[in-house]
Amino acid sequence: MTDIDQLEQTTLQQISQAHDETALEAARLAALGKKGAISALLATLGKMSPEQRKTEGARINALKEKANLALAAKRDELEEKTLAARLKAEAVDVTLPAAPSGLDAGRIHPISQVLEELTAIFADMGFSVAEGPDIETDDYNFTKLNFPEGHPAREMQDTFFLAPSGEEKKLLRTHTSPVQVRTMLTEKPPIRIICPGRVYRCDFDQTHTPMFHQIEGLVIDETTHLGHLKWVLEEFLKTFFEVKGVKLRFRPSFFPFTEPSMEVDVQCRRQGGEIRFGEGEDWMEILGCGMVHPNVLRNCGHDPEIFQGFAFGVGIDRLAMLKYGMSDLRAFFEADSRWLDHYGFRPLDIPSLLGGLSA
């Protein structure tokens, strides 16, 4: 066997045994690269006599052609195997059910849903939504709301104060009442707003978290009185808990920004770990309210001899817990998808007074 025959056998064997594109390219370079064996033979043709070049050149060129044909055939074979493997890996069983869409898999957080429910209720009673910043000044959060110097709410153990910067003392708002202040400073009565948003206090247990959600209501005009406040709260609670009627009990209390101030209890029945409103003989404290203090009206540029109004506030998280049977407030903020799958709402379950708030 001549050297050319041996080289042909070796080259075709290397090409045949290549198991992937990398190995095939290595075989091609070994035979036909600049330093390849066949290329080296082709380089010797110039040193041969015409008779040798005629016979040896034909054999070397024939070897080169065989190598190219073998390379092309092997490349096609490897491409077919690669395609077959990819098709197998990416095969789709058309008999399987389609993957759920975002509308089917996604869930609306209960806080968002309850906020939409509250907005629908109060919008029907003529309230508009007012919003303000989470970072507030001490003046808006406390002073204009008639909190005296030395009040416990102004202490570090109750409020998140920010590092001093500039002349104004800044803090994370402890209630959404500063939104009421901002509205009264920029708008003229009559005013009828609700103020939903995040608030912050130094507290953390099963029913308290450092950040939670609150909604407050404010009405300012020349004729508003406690009877209007009572009606608004009754209609609100009756509609929110989706019962035919509620019975409320007003107890005297104290808030710096209202006078008189009251805590409101709603009649309920506690049975088997559940709380049902609109029935029973038990009572549950649910919110605080009162007539806007004359000092607050005066601080916001309104004459308390002409204007008066009422305000109320309730925790949105607490309302969600009571309506939908959630026992631990901390779970609202733990980002557990299993919890959200259980308590969350479908994206198209939009609350409406006509179709039902939680339908």
N, C-alpha and C positions, 0 to 999 in steps of 0.2 A: 504493500500500500504506500503510495507516494505521500509527500507532505501535504499536497493540496487535498488529496482524498481524506487524509486524517483531519485536516483543518475543517473540511466540509462536514465530516461526521461530528466533530466536536461542536462546531458552531450551531448546526441544526439541533443537536441534543440540548444545548444551553437554551436555545429559543423555545424548544418544545417543553422544557421543564420549568420555564418561568411561570410563577404562580400569581404574579400581579404586575402592574405597570412598572413598578420600580425595578423588579428583577428583569423584565423584558428590556427596559432601557439599558440596564447594565450589560445584557447580552449583546445589544446593538452596538454599544460603545466598544465592547471587547472585540467585535468583528469589524465594524465599519467606522468607528471613530477615528480621529486623527492619528491616534496611536494604536488603532485596532490591527488585528492580525491580517485581515484581507486588505486593508489599506496599505499595510507594509509590503505585501506582495505586489500590489499595483505600483508602488514606488520603485520596484526593482525592474520594471519593464524597460526603462530608459537605458539600463546598463546591458541589456541582452542584445544578441545579434538579431538581425531581421528574421532569420529562420526560427530562432527560439521565441522571439516576440510573437510570431504568427501562431505558434502552437500553444505556448504557455499563456499568452495574453488571452486567447479564447477561453482557456480553462479557468483562468482567474476571474474574467468577466462573467463567465457562466456561474461560478461560485458566488460572486457578488449578487447576481440576479436571483439565485436560489435563496440566498440569505434575506434579500428584500422581500421576496414573496412569502417566505416563512414568517418574517416579522409582521407583515400585513395581516396574514391569516391568524397569527397568534393574537394580534391586537384586537381583531374583530371578535375572536373567541372570548378574550378577557372582558371586552365591553359588553358582550351579551350576558356573561355571567354576572357582571356588576349590575346591569339593568335588571336581571331576573331577581337578584338578591334584594335590590331596592324595592321592586314591585311587591315582593313578598313581605318585606318589612312594613311597607306603607299601605298594605292592602286594607280596604275598607269593606266591612261586612254591611252591605246595604240592607240587610234584614234587621239590623239593630235599630232601636229607637233613636231619633235625633237627639243630640246633646241639648240640654235645656238652654234657652236664651237668657240673657241678662234679666229680662223682665220676670222670668220664671224663678231664677235662682236668687236674684237680689232681694234684699229686705230693707224696708224703711225702719230706722231706729224708733222705738216707742216714744222717745222724747220729741223727735221730729213730728211723729204722727199726732201726739197730744197737742203740740204747739199749733198744728194745722186745725185740729178740732176747736181749740180755744179761739183761734182767729176767726173761724167760721161763725162761732156763737156770738162773739162780741161785734163782729161786723154786721150781723143781723140786727143788733141793737144800736147801730150807728157809731160804733167806736172805730177809730183808725189806729194803725200801728205806728208807734214811735220808737226809735232806737238811739243809742248813744254809745260812747266808747267804754271799754272795760277798764281802762286806766283813767281814774278821775282825780280831781283836786279835792283836798280836804274841805274846801269851801262848799263845793257842790254836794259832796257826799254827806257832810255833817252840818256845817255852819248854817247854810241857807235852809236846812231842814230842821232848824231849831234845836240841834243837839248842843247842850251847854258844855263849856270847858270842863274837863274832868269826867265826862260821861264814860262808863265802862267800854262802850263800843269804840271809843277813840284810843284804847290801850292796845299795846302790841300783842297781847295774848288773844285778842279777838279779831284783829285786822292785819292784813298784809300791807305794810307800808313799804314804799320803794326807797331806794337810796336817794338822799337829797340831791336835787339838781335844779338850780335856779331858785327863784323866790318862792314859788308855790310848792306846797307839800303834796306829793302824789301818793296814790294808793290804788290797790285793786278794789273796785267798788264792792261794797258789802250788801247792796241792794240795787234795784233798778230805779229807785226814787230819784237819783240825779237826772234821769231822763225826763221825769216830771218837771224838775227845776228848769232844765234847758228849754222845755216846751213852754213853760209859763213865762220865761224871760224873752222868748222870741215870738210868741203868738198872743193874740188878744182873745178873751173869752167871747163866745162859749168854746170850751175845750172839752173834748171827749176822746180820750186815748187809752190804749193799753200799751204797756212797756214790757215786752218779754226779753229775756237775755240771760247770760251767765253772770253769776255773782260769786264772791269768794269770801270765805271766813275760815278761821283757824279751828277746824273741828273735823273729826274723822271717827266714825263708828258705823254700826249697822244702819242707822237712819240719818247720818250726817256725813258729808264729804267736803273737802276743802274747796271744791268748785261744784256748784250745782246751778239749777235753772229756776228762775223766778219770773212770775208775771204780775205786774201791778196795773191797776186801773185808776184813772183820774177823771173826774168831771168837775168843771168849774163854770158856773154861770151865776145869774142873779137870783134864781128861785129854787135851786136844788136843796133838798132836805133829806133827813134820815129815811123817810118813806121811800124815796127814789132809790136810795142805797139798798134797802131791804128787798125791793122788787128786783133790782138788777142781780143781786146775789142769789135770790131764789130761782130766777129764770136761768141763770148761768149754771147752777148746780143741778137743777132738774134736767136741763138739756144735756149737760156733760155726762152725767151718770145714766142718762136715758131711762128715767123713771117718770111716772105720772105727776109726782109731786114730792116736795121735800119740806120738812119742818125744821126751822132754824131757831137757835137760842142765842141771844146776844148777851154777853157778860162784860161788865166794865173792865177796862184794862188801861194801860198807859203806853203811849208811843209819843216821842217828842214832837212829831210832825202832825198829829191829829188831836182834836179836842172837840167833843168827847172821843175816846178811843174804846174799841170793843174787840173782844175775841168772839169768833162765831163757831158754834157747835152745830153739827147736823145730826138729826136723828137717824139711827141705824140699828141693824140687828147683827150681832156677832154670833155665828153659828158654824161649827165644824171648821174653824180656821178661816172662814169667809166673812166678809163684811158686806151687808146689803143695805143700801140706802133707800129711803122712802118707806120704811117699815121698821118695826121693832120698838123697843123702849130704851135702848142705850143711846149714848151721845158721844160724838167724836169731834174734838177740836180740829178745825180744818183751815181757818184763815184769820187774818187780822184786818181791821178796817176802822174807819172813823171819819169825822168831818175834818177837812183840812184846817190846820191851826192858823189863826189869824196872823201869827208871826211869819209863817211860811208864805202866805199870800203877800204880806208886806215886803218880805225879803225878795220876792220875785216881781215886785213892781205893780201889784194889784191892791186896790183899796178894799180891806176886809169889811168896810161899812157898806160896800156896794156888792162885792162878789163873795160867794161862798161855794163850797163844793165838798165832795167826798172822795176818799181814796181807799183802796183795798189791795192786799197782796197775798199771794199763795205760791207755794213751791210747785213747779211743773212736775218735777220728779215725784213728789209726794202724790200728786193727782194721778200720775201714771201707775204708781204702786197700788193705790186704792182701787182704781178702776179695773186694772188687769191682773191683780193678784200677785204682785211681785213682793218678795219678803225682804230683800236685801238691796239697799240703795247702791252699794259698792259695785254690784254686778253691772250697773249701767255704764261703767267707765272701764271695764276690764277687757274689752275688745275680744270677747269669746264668741266665735262665730256660731257655736252650738246654742248659746243663749239667744243670739239674734235670730237664728232659725226658728227658735221656739216662740219668742215673744214679738219678733219683728212683723211688719206688715208688708203685704205685696205692694209694689210700686204704684199700681193703678187703683189701690184702695183709697181714693181721695175722699176725705170727710165732706159731707154736705148735710145741711139740715133737712133736705128733702129725701135723700137716699139713706140717711143714717150715718152717724159719726163714725162708728166702728164696724160698718157693714162689710 
